[in-house]
């Protein structure tokens, strides 16, 4: 078991959970970006 680098540092499990949350948020944002891009292309009148 590794000691925290500084007092009050979150445990590795907490850091991993937080990182997993960020990954989920990132993938959702990425999907929303591509969905907006598809909508913009459709509104532009161009075919995919």
N, C-alpha and C positions, 0 to 999 in steps of 0.2 A: 504493500500500500504506500503510494507516494505521498509525501507531506505537501501541504499547500505551499505555493511559492511565497505567499503573503497572507497575513491574517484576514479571514473573511472571504478568501478565495473560494468560489464554488467547487464542489467535488467534480471529478472527471465525469461521473454519471450525469450530473446537472449540466456540465458544459456540453456533453454529447447530446442531451435532450434539447438544449437550446439550439445547438447546431442543426439538429434534425428539424426543429421548427423553422429555422431560417431556410433550410433546403426545401421544405414543403411550400413556404411562402414564395420562394424563388421560382419553383416549378409552376405554381399557379400564376404568378406574374408573367412568366414566359408564355404560358398557354393563352393568357389574356392578350398579350402582345401580338401573337400570331393571329388570334381571332380578330383583333382590331385591324390588322394588316389585310386579312381576307375581306373584311367588310369594306375597307377603304378601296381595295381593288374592284370589288363589285360595284361600289358607288361610282367609280371612275369609268365604268362602262367597258372595261377590258375583261377579256376571258382569261381564266387561269390556264 
